[in-house]
Amino acid sequence: MSTNTSTLSTPYSTRPSTPTTAALPAILCLHGGGTSALIFKIQLRNLLSRLRSHFRLIFLDAPYPSAAGPNVLPAFADVGPYYRWMPAEDYSSHSKGGVDGGVREQEEGARRARAQILNVIREGRARGEGEVVGVLGFSQGGRMAAGLLADQEEGRAAVEMPRFAFGVLLCASYPPYSLANAAKAPPTQGVLAQRRDEHGTLVPPRPDEVIYIPSVHVRGLVDPHLEKGRRLARYFAGEEKEEEDEDGGQDAWSGYGYGDGNMTKGKKPEVTKVELEFEMGHHLPQAAGDVSSGGKAATKEIVDAILRVSEGVRQNC
């Protein structure tokens, strides 16, 4: 049952397309931390079987070697090596340069990951394959996918990066691993530092951080990262609506140093956002041992949502 709230690795990708699939538009698929492109392709097999008539799915390894991630062992003990998209999660403990050094490493890591993604995209273009139109990511890969969409929204994406028409974020968490966010250290003082709980900041994204790109968000109701996933979804616009708080007129960001309360006024483009929550943990429906998410019905619901947010681009391909 779901609730619907409307040393670097060598890149791995799917083998060259057949003549019948080469022209299909493609979705870039980013695996979670501590796994790999091969493992993710196995994990996505149920979605892949339902999407293959509409899209090619492109898989690639992240740039940083990693220990095996959660739920990877023992099932994939013989399917290493494993990779991650970020050099580390902590901004201070992994760098001799402290927080400042950690920020520099995160920023370099964000750029290195994007370079790896572009290499795979260039390979497909050289083979004359259909253009990449969407990005899908699981867990840490979902943060990376959200970051690519944020780069695009903020005008920071590389010239050769595809213009993503939609994003699919599976068990992902906030904040997006964007170029802008990678260059920031977590706040240590002021309102932004004070308004936090065990999941991170309680402050909503700034109006200029909201992403107006159609999106699908899939979360597990017993996933320990559920709340972080819900907060990530706040970075994505849904149907057009007024942004007002209970005080009548001033937007939710005034008082946080983001302006005079007028930053969200005016018309915004309508985009589709689908949020799905299932009775599951940090995995996809039909994963090994999953008995409560809804199985095939849940998988179909996710596929239907992907087809819904991609309808415009599929009609034009």
MOJOKA-V684240 format. One record per pair of residues at least 6 apart in sequence whose C-alpha atoms are under 7 Angstrom apart, sorted by the first residue. I is the first residue (numbers start at 1). J is the second residue. D is the distance in Angstrom with one decimal. If there is no record, write none. Layout:
{{I/J/D} {I/J/D}}
This chain:
{{1/278/5.9} {1/279/6.8} {1/293/6.4} {1/294/5.8} {2/276/5.9} {2/277/4.9} {2/278/4.6} {3/276/5.5} {3/277/5.2} {4/274/6.7} {4/275/5.3} {4/276/4.8} {4/277/6.9} {5/274/6.4} {5/275/5.2} {6/273/6.0} {6/274/4.6} {6/275/6.1} {8/63/5.0} {8/64/5.6} {8/65/6.9} {9/61/6.9} {9/63/5.2} {9/64/6.5} {9/65/6.9} {11/60/5.4} {11/61/5.2} {11/116/6.8} {12/37/6.4} {12/59/6.6} {12/60/4.4} {12/61/5.5} {13/58/5.8} {13/59/4.7} {13/60/4.8} {14/58/5.8} {14/59/6.0} {21/56/6.8} {22/129/4.8} {22/130/6.0} {23/129/5.5} {23/130/4.5} {24/54/6.8} {24/55/5.4} {24/56/6.0} {24/130/5.3} {25/55/5.3} {25/56/6.3} {25/130/4.8} {25/131/5.4} {25/132/5.8} {25/133/6.2} {26/55/5.1} {26/56/4.5} {26/57/5.6} {26/58/6.8} {26/130/6.5} {26/131/6.1} {26/132/4.4} {26/133/5.8} {26/134/6.7} {27/55/6.6} {27/56/6.3} {27/57/5.0} {27/58/6.1} {27/132/5.7} {27/133/6.1} {27/134/4.6} {27/135/5.3} {27/136/6.7} {28/57/6.1} {28/58/4.9} {28/59/6.4} {28/132/6.7} {28/134/6.2} {28/135/4.6} {28/136/6.0} {29/57/6.5} {29/58/5.7} {29/59/5.0} {29/135/6.1} {29/136/4.9} {29/137/5.7} {30/59/6.5} {30/60/6.8} {30/136/6.2} {30/137/4.5} {30/138/6.6} {30/141/4.8} {31/37/6.0} {31/40/5.5} {31/137/6.0} {31/138/5.6} {31/141/5.0} {32/138/5.2} {32/139/5.0} {32/140/4.8} {32/141/4.7} {33/69/5.9} {33/83/6.3} {33/84/4.4} {33/85/6.6} {33/140/5.4} {33/141/6.9} {34/66/5.3} {34/67/5.6} {34/68/4.5} {34/69/3.9} {34/82/5.1} {34/83/5.0} {34/84/5.5} {35/68/6.2} {35/69/6.1} {35/72/7.0} {35/82/4.6} {35/83/5.6} {36/61/5.4} {36/82/5.3} {36/83/5.8} {37/59/5.2} {37/60/4.9} {37/61/5.0} {47/299/6.6} {47/303/6.7} {61/83/6.6} {62/83/5.5} {62/84/5.3} {62/85/5.0} {62/113/6.6} {63/83/6.7} {63/84/6.6} {63/85/6.1} {63/113/5.9} {63/116/6.9} {64/83/5.3} {64/84/5.2} {64/85/6.2} {64/86/6.9} {64/87/6.5} {65/82/6.0} {65/83/4.4} {65/84/6.3} {66/82/5.3} {66/83/4.7} {66/84/5.8} {67/82/6.3} {68/82/5.9} {85/113/6.4} {85/141/7.0} {86/106/6.8} {86/109/5.9} {87/105/6.9} {87/106/6.4} {87/109/6.0} {88/94/6.6} {91/99/5.3} {91/102/4.5} {91/103/6.2} {92/98/4.6} {92/99/4.4} {92/102/5.5} {94/102/6.8} {95/101/5.8} {95/102/5.3} {99/185/6.9} {103/182/6.7} {103/183/5.8} {103/184/6.4} {103/185/6.1} {104/183/6.9} {106/182/5.4} {106/183/7.0} {107/179/6.7} {107/182/4.8} {107/183/5.2} {110/179/6.2} {110/182/6.6} {118/161/6.5} {132/162/6.2} {133/162/6.9} {133/163/6.6} {133/164/4.9} {133/165/5.5} {134/164/5.0} {134/165/5.7} {134/166/5.0} {134/167/5.6} {135/145/6.0} {135/164/6.8} {135/166/6.7} {135/167/4.9} {135/168/6.3} {136/142/6.8} {136/145/6.3} {136/167/5.7} {136/168/4.5} {136/169/5.9} {137/145/5.6} {137/168/6.4} {137/169/5.3} {137/170/6.0} {138/169/6.2} {138/170/4.6} {138/171/5.9} {138/172/6.0} {139/170/6.3} {139/171/5.1} {139/172/4.2} {139/173/6.8} {140/172/6.4} {142/169/5.0} {142/170/6.1} {142/172/4.7} {143/172/5.8} {143/173/6.1} {143/174/6.5} {143/175/6.9} {143/176/4.9} {143/177/5.3} {144/176/6.5} {144/177/5.0} {146/176/4.9} {146/177/6.7} {147/176/4.4} {147/177/4.3} {147/178/3.7} {148/178/6.2} {150/178/6.0} {150/211/6.1} {151/157/5.0} {151/178/5.9} {151/179/6.5} {153/211/5.9} {165/213/6.6} {165/214/6.9} {165/313/6.9} {166/213/5.8} {166/214/4.8} {166/215/5.5} {166/309/6.6} {166/310/6.4} {167/214/6.5} {167/215/4.7} {167/216/6.4} {168/215/5.7} {168/216/4.7} {168/217/6.2} {169/216/6.1} {169/217/4.9} {169/218/6.3} {170/217/6.1} {170/218/4.8} {170/219/6.5} {171/218/5.8} {171/219/4.9} {171/220/6.8} {171/229/6.5} {171/282/6.2} {172/229/5.4} {173/225/6.7} {173/228/4.7} {173/229/4.2} {173/232/5.5} {174/228/5.6} {174/229/6.3} {174/231/6.2} {174/232/4.3} {175/232/6.1} {187/193/5.1} {191/256/6.6} {192/201/7.0} {192/203/6.8} {195/201/5.9} {195/202/5.4} {195/203/6.5} {196/202/5.2} {199/227/7.0} {199/228/6.2} {205/235/6.1} {206/253/6.6} {206/258/6.9} {207/263/6.5} {207/264/6.0} {209/235/6.6} {210/235/4.8} {210/236/5.5} {210/237/6.3} {211/235/5.9} {211/236/4.7} {211/237/5.9} {212/236/6.3} {212/237/5.3} {212/271/6.4} {213/271/6.3} {214/271/5.3} {214/272/4.8} {214/273/5.6} {214/309/5.7} {215/272/6.5} {215/273/4.9} {215/274/6.4} {215/309/6.5} {216/273/5.8} {216/274/4.8} {216/275/5.9} {216/305/6.6} {216/306/6.6} {217/233/6.9} {217/274/6.2} {217/275/4.7} {217/276/6.1} {218/275/6.1} {218/276/4.8} {218/277/5.9} {219/226/6.3} {219/229/6.7} {219/276/6.3} {219/277/4.8} {219/278/6.4} {220/226/6.4} {220/277/5.6} {220/278/5.1} {220/279/5.8} {220/280/4.6} {220/281/5.0} {220/282/6.2} {221/277/6.2} {221/278/5.8} {221/279/5.2} {221/280/5.9} {221/281/6.6} {222/279/6.6} {222/280/5.6} {222/281/4.8} {223/280/6.8} {223/281/4.1} {223/282/4.9} {237/271/6.7} {237/273/6.9} {238/271/5.5} {238/272/5.4} {238/273/4.8} {239/270/5.4} {239/271/5.7} {239/272/6.1} {240/268/6.5} {240/269/6.8} {240/270/5.2} {243/251/5.8} {243/264/6.6} {244/250/6.0} {244/251/4.9} {244/252/6.6} {245/251/5.8} {245/252/5.7} {250/261/5.1} {251/261/5.2} {251/262/6.9} {251/264/6.9} {253/261/6.7} {254/260/5.8} {254/261/4.7} {272/309/6.2} {274/305/6.6} {278/293/5.2} {279/292/5.6} {279/293/4.6} {280/292/6.4} {280/293/5.3} {285/293/5.6} {285/294/7.0} {285/295/5.4} {285/298/6.3} {285/299/6.1} {286/295/4.9} {286/296/6.8}}
